[in-house]
Amino acid sequence: MNDKDKIIGPDGQALSTTGESPTARALERKEEDKAYMPVILKRTDEAVMHPDDILKRAIEEGLAQHERPNISLFLSAICAGLILGFAGMCVALISQLFPGSENFMVNRLAVALIYPLGFIVCIMSGTELFTEHTATALYPVLDKKALCKSLFILWLVVLAGNLVGTFLSSLLMYFSESVISAQQGFVDVAHHLTQFSSAEVFASAILAGWLMAQGGWLVLATPTGSSQIICIYIVTFIIGFGGLHHSIAGSAEIFSGLFHSSHPDYSGSFIFLVSAILGNLVGGSFFVGVLNYGHIKRTQ
């Protein structure tokens, strides 16, 4: 290794061997490692994390997912899809409480209050959700620690697993309809989703994907426990209250609508799913992944 490749920190030790300048936070972290006991430093970082520390943690989290076997990702993604089926069930049930256009805002608020529950169970259980990985899996690629090929495979595996999971949960709820009693709710929700054009769904899904990826960032930035649950609730409440389109939760609603409807709209359902998936991908990868990495890593 050549001396010109070394970056010397305040303590006289080499901080980098790649020729890339460390961020100001990297220099601060080096000094903190010398000045504090590890347990004290850990607690301080958990209370208020510097953006550079959050990005470092996000890159490590994303890299860990790139290194997982595909079968492990797929099975975990199926679990996430199965759990999010309960979000669709909750929306279908609550939508029957306030039917009619005159109760539109009351119904929207009621849906928003109940909508986050499935997401909280899904994310806190540690299962793999596609809309979280739109940004998290991208960070190692932007940091040149993973390949684009690995990123696309990871996205496809997690997305396929999520859709399999929501399909299975919707099928189970169809066979449990005599207990759940939400048939009309499932049909109405699915019809509501398919009435929009592909462009409208795509634009709405960009916003939802942006919020979900930002929620994943907030989960990494906060200590484990109730604060993470609050972050997930706030983000998914906004999605529900705005009526924005989430591809995985939406797929659970679409599949249930197809099962329960006497005249299923297969083409409209397919267009919705494709538009929502692409919109979520753009919203999460660009508005969170690229911009967060750019303003933290590349501009310091």
C-alpha positions, 0 to 999 in steps of 0.5 A: 500500500502506498503512503499516498493512499493513506488518510491520516486522522487527528490521532496520526493513524490511517483512516482510509486506504482507498483514497476517498476522503472520510466525512467529518462524522467519520473523523468525529467517530474516531475521536469518540472511540478514543474518548468514551467507553463503548457502552456509553458511546452506544447509548449516546448514538442510540439517543441522537444518531448523526445522519452519517451513522444512520447511513453507515448502519443502513449500508451494513443492513443492506449488505447483510441482505445482499449476502443472505441466501435467496431462499432465506429472503424468499421465505421471509418475504412470504411471511411478510406478505402473509402478515400484510394480508391482515392490513387488507382485512382491516381495511375491508372491515373498517370500510363497512362501518362508514359506507357512502360518499357522504362519509368519505372523510370519516371513512378515510380517517378510520382506514388510516387509523387501522391501516398501520397495524399490519405494517407494524407486525410485519416490520417489527417481526423482521420479515422482508418487505419490498418497499423497505428494500427499495432504498436499503438494498440500494445503499451498498450498491451506491457505496460500491460494496454490492453489484447491480445484478445482486440488487435486481435479484434481491428486489425480484426475490423479495417482491415475488415472496411478498406477492406469494404471501399476500395471495396465500393470505387472501386465499385463507381469508376467502375460505374464512369469509363466514367468520370474517364477514367482510366480502362486500368490503373486499370487493369495494376496496378492490374496485376503488383501487382499479378505478384509477388510471395507471398514471394516477396509480404510478404517481400515488405509488411514488409518494407511498414508496417514498414514505415507506422507504423513509420509514425504513430509514427512521427505524434504523435511526431510532432505538429498538422499541416503542419509538420504532413502532411510532415511526412505522405508525406515523408513516403508514398513517399518512399513506392510509389517510392520503389514500396512497397506493402501496403495492404489497398491501394493495396486492392483498386487497386486490387478490381478496377482491378477485376471490370475493367478486362475482365479476373479477377485473383481472386486467384492471388488477394487473395494471394496478399492481404493475403501476404500484410496484414501479411507482413504489420502486421509483419513490423509494430508490430515488427520493430516499435511497439516492438523495439520502446517500447523495446529501450525506456521503457525497456532499460532506 
